[in-house]
Amino acid sequence: MHRLQEAVRLHRLSQSRRQIARQLSIGRETLARYFKAFEKAGLLDGDADELPAAGQLRAIAGEHVEGKVARQQTSSIERWRPRIEALVKGDAGPTAIFDFLRTQEDEFEGSLSAVKRLCASLRRHQAPQPGDVAIPITTSPGEIAQVDFGYAGLRFDPVQRVMRKSWIFVLTLAHSRLSYAEFVFDQKIDTWLRVHVHAFECLGGVPSVIVPDNLKSAVIRAMFGADKAAVLNRSYRELARAYGFRIDPTPPRSPEKKGRVERDVKYVKNNFLKTLDSVDIKQDQKQLMRWLREVAWKRRHGTTGRAPREMFDAEERGALLPLPARRWDPVIWKPVTVHRDSHVQVEGAFYSAPWRLMGQKIWARCTRTSVEVWSEDEHLWTHGRAARGTHQTLEAHLPEGRRELRHRSRGYWEQRARAMGEDVERLAKKIFDCDDVLLQLRRVQAIVTHLEGFPIERAQNAARRALHFDSFEYRAIKSILAKGLDYEPLPEEPARDWARKSRYARTPSASLFPEGAIHDKH
């Protein structure tokens, strides 16, 4: 209203409307409408030193000018304003409101853009709500550190020897505002754990609480309400237990909850990165640490009014949790699937798991020297680290009766046959040698595993009979045992002692020609 008072004063000083409009940055048409209302009220002319009160001008402008809205400023869905206003108060978003109206109201023909504009207008004129207020939080020394990533452009990877996207990890102590920063090429879990350890070692201690956002390396499932607990990454839990800190993830889409590290990420990008020409990550990291020590830590912070390093040394260093006596051996939990071969794959190597879990998702707890297999919270087995492409197999994890089939060498199966006797070994060798081109491995596997299901004496006798008649087929040996032919002597072979000792055993002549059963057919 003070601009309208000035407009009336300039008019009374005989300045033209064009000059007044230009001087006060008011449109000439708008100024003409105000002057027309003031003239009708008798307020336009008079002494330039005795101007009308601002409240009087406000009332006239509101009655005659401001109540009129241009047609292009009137919403095309003005008819639905009360309904939309009620839905906005219920925290419904523009898209949800648009979908509701177009499906529930037959006469609604508005666009999503129109709904968005009206919702934005309603929210601008809405009175502040308690949830809109940002509550300032005072943190004690050593209590909280906030962590985040910021994109840092392309850098040269000396391992892959290519240019790759890079990020800067930043950890900021909430009390002193001292920060640690590090260049990385990804945000994977092993990188996430490593940069935390580097930050703690740089600070010489551990904050009591770490505040991350909801990236997967930290939080598997975000907390969407007070009654819904966040689910943390198991590897991040291991790190927290080892160093003694707690994790307090921010709610989704709430960067203001960790505003101190957000500001530091922008500070690093706008101050350090803007003047960095190098793209070599090793050299860049050295330059970054030098910039932190000589610039970022020594600057006068706008909020605290003190240098972060000065405040850290005086108040926060001694409040941090001590580092572990021994450097932490990284532990990474990985979800893995038990494949058809009863193995899970971890970094290109294969580790056995119980075959009954085939097709299920389980966990692998990985360290530098071992891979532990877990199902839910049950520890199944610990394997030593295997080289890429190799297997670590526990026989008990494979199905009984089939686990031995994984062995493919001739020597292994001849050794298994030798354990049942010389005749069984000779049979296995004979089968292997019966074809100079075709490998007879599967036949030997089937015969040896079948013979192992019988007493050694029967296995030896069956092998001896098969060798005598040159019967090397699996079904022939299976038939010998099924029909009990291994009890019978071979042609021109006397009855064996084991048969005489049997309760029901008889000599071949007695069995074929019982006493009194010989009759002269002639």
KEDO-105833 format. One record per residue (C-alpha): residue number from 1; residue in one letter; x, y, z. Coordinates in steps of 0.5 Angstrom, whole numbers. Example, Ala and Ser with C-alpha at 12.3 -4.5 7.8 and 13.67 -1.06 7.14 Angstrom:
<atoms>
> 1/A/25/-9/16;
> 2/S/27/-2/14;
</atoms>
This chain:
<atoms>
> 1/M/0/0/0;
> 2/H/6/5/1;
> 3/R/7/4/-7;
> 4/L/0/7/-8;
> 5/Q/1/12/-3;
> 6/E/7/14/-7;
> 7/A/3/14/-13;
> 8/V/-2/19/-11;
> 9/R/3/23/-8;
> 10/L/7/23/-15;
> 11/H/0/25/-18;
> 12/R/-1/31/-14;
> 13/L/6/33/-16;
> 14/S/3/33/-23;
> 15/Q/8/27/-26;
> 16/S/5/23/-32;
> 17/R/2/16/-31;
> 18/R/7/14/-35;
> 19/Q/13/17/-31;
> 20/I/9/14/-25;
> 21/A/8/7/-27;
> 22/R/16/7/-29;
> 23/Q/18/9/-23;
> 24/L/14/5/-18;
> 25/S/14/-1/-23;
> 26/I/7/-2/-24;
> 27/G/3/-3/-30;
> 28/R/0/3/-33;
> 29/E/-7/-1/-34;
> 30/T/-6/-3/-27;
> 31/L/-5/4/-25;
> 32/A/-10/7/-29;
> 33/R/-15/2/-25;
> 34/Y/-13/4/-18;
> 35/F/-13/12/-20;
> 36/K/-20/11/-23;
> 37/A/-22/8/-16;
> 38/F/-19/13/-12;
> 39/E/-22/19/-16;
> 40/K/-29/16/-15;
> 41/A/-27/16/-8;
> 42/G/-24/23/-8;
> 43/L/-17/22/-6;
> 44/L/-13/23/-12;
> 45/D/-13/30/-12;
> 46/G/-10/35/-6;
> 47/D/-4/37/-2;
> 48/A/2/32/-4;
> 49/D/4/33/4;
> 50/E/-3/30/6;
> 51/L/-4/23/4;
> 52/P/-9/19/5;
> 53/A/-8/13/10;
> 54/A/-5/7/8;
> 55/G/-11/3/11;
> 56/Q/-16/7/7;
> 57/L/-13/6/0;
> 58/R/-12/-1/2;
> 59/A/-20/-2/3;
> 60/I/-21/2/-4;
> 61/A/-17/-2/-8;
> 62/G/-19/-9/-5;
> 63/E/-26/-7/-6;
> 64/H/-26/-4/-13;
> 65/V/-19/-7/-16;
> 66/E/-16/-13/-13;
> 67/G/-23/-17/-12;
> 68/K/-23/-18/-20;
> 69/V/-19/-23/-23;
> 70/A/-17/-24/-30;
> 71/R/-20/-29/-34;
> 72/Q/-13/-33/-35;
> 73/Q/-12/-33/-28;
> 74/T/-18/-36/-26;
> 75/S/-17/-44/-26;
> 76/S/-21/-48/-31;
> 77/I/-23/-53/-25;
> 78/E/-25/-47/-21;
> 79/R/-32/-51/-20;
> 80/W/-28/-57/-16;
> 81/R/-24/-52/-12;
> 82/P/-28/-54/-5;
> 83/R/-27/-61/-7;
> 84/I/-20/-61/-8;
> 85/E/-19/-56/-2;
> 86/A/-22/-62/2;
> 87/L/-17/-67/-1;
> 88/V/-11/-63/0;
> 89/K/-12/-62/7;
> 90/G/-13/-69/8;
> 91/D/-5/-69/5;
> 92/A/-7/-72/-2;
> 93/G/-3/-71/-8;
> 94/P/-4/-67/-14;
> 95/T/-4/-74/-18;
> 96/A/-8/-78/-13;
> 97/I/-14/-72/-13;
> 98/F/-14/-72/-21;
> 99/D/-15/-80/-21;
> 100/F/-20/-79/-16;
> 101/L/-24/-74/-20;
> 102/R/-23/-77/-27;
> 103/T/-26/-83/-24;
> 104/Q/-31/-81/-19;
> 105/E/-34/-75/-22;
> 106/D/-37/-76/-29;
> 107/E/-37/-68/-31;
> 108/F/-30/-67/-29;
> 109/E/-26/-66/-35;
> 110/G/-20/-62/-32;
> 111/S/-13/-64/-34;
> 112/L/-7/-66/-29;
> 113/S/-3/-59/-30;
> 114/A/-10/-55/-28;
> 115/V/-10/-60/-21;
> 116/K/-3/-59/-20;
> 117/R/-3/-51/-21;
> 118/L/-9/-51/-16;
> 119/C/-6/-55/-11;
> 120/A/0/-51/-11;
> 121/S/-4/-44/-10;
> 122/L/-8/-47/-4;
> 123/R/-2/-49/-1;
> 124/R/1/-42/-2;
> 125/H/-5/-39/2;
> 126/Q/-5/-45/7;
> 127/A/-3/-43/14;
> 128/P/3/-46/17;
> 129/Q/2/-52/20;
> 130/P/6/-55/26;
> 131/G/10/-60/21;
> 132/D/12/-55/17;
> 133/V/17/-52/23;
> 134/A/24/-54/23;
> 135/I/26/-55/30;
> 136/P/33/-53/31;
> 137/I/37/-59/35;
> 138/T/43/-58/39;
> 139/T/48/-64/39;
> 140/S/53/-66/44;
> 141/P/60/-67/43;
> 142/G/61/-73/40;
> 143/E/54/-75/39;
> 144/I/52/-75/32;
> 145/A/55/-75/25;
> 146/Q/52/-75/19;
> 147/V/54/-78/12;
> 148/D/52/-77/5;
> 149/F/55/-78/-2;
> 150/G/55/-73/-8;
> 151/Y/56/-73/-15;
> 152/A/64/-71/-17;
> 153/G/64/-72/-24;
> 154/L/68/-77/-29;
> 155/R/75/-79/-26;
> 156/F/80/-84/-29;
> 157/D/80/-91/-25;
> 158/P/87/-94/-25;
> 159/V/85/-101/-24;
> 160/Q/80/-101/-30;
> 161/R/84/-96/-34;
> 162/V/77/-92/-36;
> 163/M/74/-86/-34;
> 164/R/68/-87/-29;
> 165/K/63/-84/-25;
> 166/S/65/-82/-18;
> 167/W/62/-79/-12;
> 168/I/65/-76/-6;
> 169/F/63/-79/1;
> 170/V/62/-74/6;
> 171/L/62/-75/14;
> 172/T/60/-69/18;
> 173/L/61/-68/26;
> 174/A/54/-65/28;
> 175/H/57/-61/34;
> 176/S/64/-58/31;
> 177/R/62/-59/24;
> 178/L/69/-62/22;
> 179/S/68/-66/16;
> 180/Y/72/-72/13;
> 181/A/71/-73/5;
> 182/E/73/-79/0;
> 183/F/73/-80/-7;
> 184/V/70/-87/-9;
> 185/F/67/-90/-16;
> 186/D/61/-93/-13;
> 187/Q/56/-94/-7;
> 188/K/57/-101/-6;
> 189/I/57/-104/1;
> 190/D/64/-106/1;
> 191/T/66/-99/-1;
> 192/W/61/-96/4;
> 193/L/64/-100/10;
> 194/R/71/-98/8;
> 195/V/70/-90/8;
> 196/H/67/-91/15;
> 197/V/73/-94/17;
> 198/H/77/-89/14;
> 199/A/73/-83/17;
> 200/F/74/-86/24;
> 201/E/81/-87/23;
> 202/C/82/-80/21;
> 203/L/78/-77/26;
> 204/G/81/-82/31;
> 205/G/75/-84/34;
> 206/V/68/-86/33;
> 207/P/61/-82/34;
> 208/S/56/-85/38;
> 209/V/50/-84/33;
> 210/I/51/-84/25;
> 211/V/45/-81/21;
> 212/P/45/-84/14;
> 213/D/40/-83/8;
> 214/N/36/-89/6;
> 215/L/41/-92/1;
> 216/K/41/-100/0;
> 217/S/48/-100/3;
> 218/A/45/-98/10;
> 219/V/38/-99/10;
> 220/I/34/-105/6;
> 221/R/27/-102/8;
> 222/A/26/-95/10;
> 223/M/22/-93/16;
> 224/F/15/-90/13;
> 225/G/12/-88/20;
> 226/A/13/-88/28;
> 227/D/10/-95/28;
> 228/K/15/-98/22;
> 229/A/22/-100/24;
> 230/A/27/-99/19;
> 231/V/31/-106/17;
> 232/L/38/-104/16;
> 233/N/43/-108/12;
> 234/R/46/-114/16;
> 235/S/54/-112/14;
> 236/Y/52/-105/16;
> 237/R/50/-108/23;
> 238/E/56/-111/23;
> 239/L/60/-105/23;
> 240/A/56/-101/28;
> 241/R/57/-107/33;
> 242/A/65/-107/32;
> 243/Y/65/-100/33;
> 244/G/60/-99/38;
> 245/F/56/-94/34;
> 246/R/48/-93/33;
> 247/I/45/-92/26;
> 248/D/39/-87/26;
> 249/P/37/-87/18;
> 250/T/33/-81/16;
> 251/P/26/-81/14;
> 252/P/25/-82/6;
> 253/R/25/-76/2;
> 254/S/27/-72/8;
> 255/P/34/-69/7;
> 256/E/33/-63/12;
> 257/K/34/-68/17;
> 258/K/41/-69/16;
> 259/G/42/-62/13;
> 260/R/49/-61/16;
> 261/V/52/-66/11;
> 262/E/48/-64/6;
> 263/R/51/-57/6;
> 264/D/58/-60/7;
> 265/V/57/-64/0;
> 266/K/55/-57/-3;
> 267/Y/61/-54/0;
> 268/V/66/-59/-2;
> 269/K/63/-59/-9;
> 270/N/62/-51/-10;
> 271/N/69/-50/-7;
> 272/F/74/-55/-8;
> 273/L/71/-59/-14;
> 274/K/70/-52/-18;
> 275/T/78/-51/-18;
> 276/L/80/-58/-19;
> 277/D/83/-60/-26;
> 278/S/85/-67/-25;
> 279/V/81/-73/-26;
> 280/D/86/-78/-23;
> 281/I/83/-81/-17;
> 282/K/89/-82/-13;
> 283/Q/92/-75/-14;
> 284/D/85/-72/-13;
> 285/Q/84/-75/-6;
> 286/K/91/-72/-4;
> 287/Q/89/-65/-6;
> 288/L/82/-66/-2;
> 289/M/85/-68/4;
> 290/R/90/-62/4;
> 291/W/84/-58/2;
> 292/L/80/-61/8;
> 293/R/86/-59/13;
> 294/E/88/-52/10;
> 295/V/81/-49/8;
> 296/A/75/-53/10;
> 297/W/77/-55/18;
> 298/K/80/-47/19;
> 299/R/75/-43/16;
> 300/R/70/-39/20;
> 301/H/64/-43/20;
> 302/G/57/-39/19;
> 303/T/53/-42/25;
> 304/T/58/-44/30;
> 305/G/63/-38/29;
> 306/R/69/-42/30;
> 307/A/74/-46/26;
> 308/P/71/-53/26;
> 309/R/78/-56/27;
> 310/E/79/-51/33;
> 311/M/72/-53/36;
> 312/F/74/-61/35;
> 313/D/80/-60/38;
> 314/A/77/-57/44;
> 315/E/71/-60/45;
> 316/E/69/-66/41;
> 317/R/76/-70/40;
> 318/G/75/-73/47;
> 319/A/68/-74/47;
> 320/L/69/-79/41;
> 321/L/68/-87/42;
> 322/P/75/-90/42;
> 323/L/77/-94/36;
> 324/P/78/-102/37;
> 325/A/84/-105/39;
> 326/R/85/-108/32;
> 327/R/83/-106/26;
> 328/W/76/-109/24;
> 329/D/76/-115/19;
> 330/P/70/-113/14;
> 331/V/64/-117/14;
> 332/I/59/-117/8;
> 333/W/53/-121/8;
> 334/K/50/-122/1;
> 335/P/44/-126/-1;
> 336/V/45/-132/-5;
> 337/T/41/-137/-8;
> 338/V/42/-145/-8;
> 339/H/43/-147/-15;
> 340/R/41/-154/-17;
> 341/D/48/-157/-16;
> 342/S/47/-155/-8;
> 343/H/52/-149/-9;
> 344/V/52/-142/-8;
> 345/Q/56/-137/-12;
> 346/V/60/-131/-8;
> 347/E/65/-127/-13;
> 348/G/66/-132/-18;
> 349/A/67/-138/-13;
> 350/F/62/-144/-11;
> 351/Y/61/-146/-4;
> 352/S/56/-152/-2;
> 353/A/50/-151/2;
> 354/P/45/-157/4;
> 355/W/41/-159/-2;
> 356/R/34/-159/1;
> 357/L/35/-151/0;
> 358/M/36/-152/-7;
> 359/G/32/-146/-10;
> 360/Q/32/-142/-4;
> 361/K/35/-135/-2;
> 362/I/40/-136/4;
> 363/W/46/-131/6;
> 364/A/53/-131/5;
> 365/R/57/-128/11;
> 366/C/64/-126/8;
> 367/T/70/-124/11;
> 368/R/77/-124/7;
> 369/T/79/-131/9;
> 370/S/72/-135/10;
> 371/V/65/-135/7;
> 372/E/59/-137/12;
> 373/V/53/-140/10;
> 374/W/47/-138/14;
> 375/S/39/-140/13;
> 376/E/35/-135/17;
> 377/D/39/-134/23;
> 378/E/42/-141/23;
> 379/H/49/-142/21;
> 380/L/50/-148/17;
> 381/W/57/-148/15;
> 382/T/64/-144/14;
> 383/H/68/-145/8;
> 384/G/75/-143/7;
> 385/R/76/-138/1;
> 386/A/76/-141/-6;
> 387/A/79/-138/-12;
> 388/R/75/-136/-17;
> 389/G/72/-141/-21;
> 390/T/73/-147/-16;
> 391/H/69/-151/-11;
> 392/Q/69/-152/-4;
> 393/T/64/-158/-3;
> 394/L/62/-161/4;
> 395/E/60/-168/2;
> 396/A/54/-168/7;
> 397/H/51/-162/3;
> 398/L/50/-167/-3;
> 399/P/44/-172/-3;
> 400/E/46/-179/0;
> 401/G/47/-184/-6;
> 402/R/49/-179/-11;
> 403/R/54/-174/-8;
> 404/E/60/-179/-10;
> 405/L/58/-178/-17;
> 406/R/62/-171/-17;
> 407/H/68/-175/-17;
> 408/R/70/-176/-25;
> 409/S/77/-179/-24;
> 410/R/78/-187/-26;
> 411/G/83/-187/-20;
> 412/Y/78/-185/-15;
> 413/W/73/-191/-17;
> 414/E/78/-196/-18;
> 415/Q/80/-194/-10;
> 416/R/73/-195/-8;
> 417/A/72/-202/-12;
> 418/R/79/-204/-9;
> 419/A/76/-203/-2;
> 420/M/71/-209/-3;
> 421/G/76/-214/-5;
> 422/E/81/-215/-11;
> 423/D/75/-218/-15;
> 424/V/71/-212/-15;
> 425/E/77/-208/-17;
> 426/R/79/-213/-23;
> 427/L/72/-212/-25;
> 428/A/72/-204/-25;
> 429/K/79/-204/-29;
> 430/K/76/-209/-34;
> 431/I/70/-205/-35;
> 432/F/74/-198/-36;
> 433/D/79/-202/-41;
> 434/C/73/-205/-45;
> 435/D/73/-199/-50;
> 436/D/79/-196/-52;
> 437/V/75/-189/-54;
> 438/L/69/-189/-50;
> 439/L/69/-187/-43;
> 440/Q/66/-192/-38;
> 441/L/65/-188/-32;
> 442/R/58/-188/-31;
> 443/R/57/-195/-32;
> 444/V/63/-196/-27;
> 445/Q/60/-191/-22;
> 446/A/53/-195/-22;
> 447/I/56/-202/-21;
> 448/V/61/-200/-16;
> 449/T/55/-196/-12;
> 450/H/50/-202/-13;
> 451/L/55/-207/-10;
> 452/E/57/-202/-4;
> 453/G/50/-204/-2;
> 454/F/51/-211/-1;
> 455/P/56/-215/4;
> 456/I/63/-215/2;
> 457/E/63/-223/0;
> 458/R/57/-222/-4;
> 459/A/60/-216/-8;
> 460/Q/66/-220/-9;
> 461/N/62/-226/-11;
> 462/A/58/-222/-16;
> 463/A/64/-219/-19;
> 464/R/67/-226/-20;
> 465/R/61/-229/-23;
> 466/A/61/-223/-28;
> 467/L/68/-223/-30;
> 468/H/67/-231/-31;
> 469/F/62/-230/-36;
> 470/D/64/-223/-39;
> 471/S/58/-220/-36;
> 472/F/60/-212/-35;
> 473/E/53/-209/-36;
> 474/Y/50/-206/-30;
> 475/R/43/-210/-31;
> 476/A/47/-216/-31;
> 477/I/50/-215/-24;
> 478/K/44/-213/-21;
> 479/S/41/-219/-24;
> 480/I/46/-223/-21;
> 481/L/45/-220/-14;
> 482/A/37/-220/-15;
> 483/K/37/-227/-16;
> 484/G/42/-230/-11;
> 485/L/46/-233/-17;
> 486/D/52/-230/-13;
> 487/Y/51/-236/-8;
> 488/E/52/-241/-13;
> 489/P/59/-244/-15;
> 490/L/62/-242/-22;
> 491/P/62/-248/-27;
> 492/E/68/-253/-25;
> 493/E/68/-250/-18;
> 494/P/67/-254/-12;
> 495/A/62/-251/-7;
> 496/R/65/-246/-2;
> 497/D/66/-246/5;
> 498/W/61/-240/6;
> 499/A/56/-244/3;
> 500/R/57/-250/7;
> 501/K/56/-246/13;
> 502/S/50/-243/11;
> 503/R/44/-246/15;
> 504/Y/40/-247/8;
> 505/A/46/-249/4;
> 506/R/46/-255/0;
> 507/T/51/-258/-5;
> 508/P/49/-257/-12;
> 509/S/48/-265/-13;
> 510/A/44/-265/-7;
> 511/S/40/-259/-9;
> 512/L/39/-262/-16;
> 513/F/39/-270/-15;
> 514/P/36/-271/-8;
> 515/E/36/-278/-5;
> 516/G/31/-282/-7;
> 517/A/29/-278/-13;
> 518/I/34/-281/-18;
> 519/H/30/-286/-23;
> 520/D/31/-290/-29;
> 521/K/27/-287/-34;
> 522/H/29/-293/-38;
</atoms>
